[in-house]
């Protein structure tokens, strides 16, 4: 465990060739974020490269973590991305499997495991590699990663039980999701089997949209006070202004 409890804020990369919204998110969240995680073609929709956005984060004085998925690239494409990252000074990554593609097929020759091995073998950079983890037994090969990002979960006790059972020595960041609306919560509950959103919280958000922001801030404080995690991976969605203001006032 490190001495600083870090907040890694996920930002939305643009789906058009315009990064002004990215810059705005970085500017708003910078007072409370220790780093920024940039997704890679989330939900199978093309976005500006996570490596390019991570470079933009660095240019604005922040710390960028580029997410790369195995779904959308083959080995040669991954090698290209590592070279591009090195050229841009990006050395922190989150390697993930990627959501099921909406069309086409997944590349057969690239997995998270091979991504780790390939990145480690590169002689031109020393990457800091993160992997994702569900709240289940942690695979031995993932222990080669430098950082672990635990899945989004609203049950702090379940997160703590998993953290103890996994017995990981590297930094671990717990996933915290800000519910922007009750409709969003119900949609996620219906489409993501592992994401168990308490009905009482959905009712709170239905009555007051700010309740999702308050619940996320309370969860962050609980996780920090537990001493079990090194930080959180915070997904703010459209509520990044409110979450930044609330966290700044509560710290």
Helices and strands as residue ranges (DSSP letters): E 6-11, H 20-29, E 35-38, G 42-44, H 50-59, E 64-69, H 75-88, E 92-96, H 112-121, E 128-133, G 140-144, E 147-152, H 156-166, E 171-177, H 182-191, H 199-207, H 211-226, E 231-235, G 237-239, H 240-250
